[in-house]
Amino acid sequence: MAMNPKVKARWVAALRSGEYKQIEGSLKKDGGFCCLGVLCDLYARERGINEWAPSRFWRDADELPNDEVCDWAGFPYTDEDEDGRMLRCSSDYDPEVFISHTARGLSGHNDAGRTFAEIADAIESQL
């Protein structure tokens, strides 16, 4: 299942826009965002959430988007628990893509110094 095409187009455009300062290690900090933080910011804007409280968008201390953001983005459920409930790939979903022959979650590429443009290209072609 591919992600929501409208959300994907908005996310890729936002990453390429130059509007967002890129940071590592956090969804949002000191006026900057990681690539997944940009996705959370788009979610907040669409939902009319004016106060950007990280706890509204990430799960616990993992700083990965929570199920509400993942559902909105259309990220797939890929596993099920012992009761048959569908789960994301691991409890913390971070879409894995290839950039320069390296497979990592988007946050890993972001924190390894890949630019928003490189990440946007991978999202566009692989998710």
Secondary structure, 3 states (H helix, E strand, C coil): CCCCHHHHHHHHHHHHCCCCEECCCCCEECCEECHHHHHHHHHHHHHCCCCCCHHHCECCCCCCECHHHHHHHCCCCCEECCCCCEECCCCCCCCEEEECCEEEEHHHHHHCCCCHHHHHHHHHHHC
